Amino acid sequence: MDISQTDLLQDFSLVTKSFEQLGQRLSEVAEQVRTAGTLPSESLIEEIAASRRNFTDLRARAKIGRAHV
């Protein structure tokens, strides 16, 4: 598998942006939990899991790319 540094940097940027947006949503949900006792939606929990998978995939591809340097 040929992994370019440019591809990794672009994907890193996307994952970073996704985490920033997720962090904002989590902050809002934390406030809702604190004030109204509303639990996070299933879609938010799925988004957390997807973000983790995306990060794990990026990390694995970065390790592969580093091994080929």
Secondary structure, DSSP 8 states (H G I E B T S, - for coil): ----HHHHHHHHHHHHHHHHHHHHHHHHHHHHHHHH-----HHHHHHHHHHHHHHHHHHHHHHHHHHT-
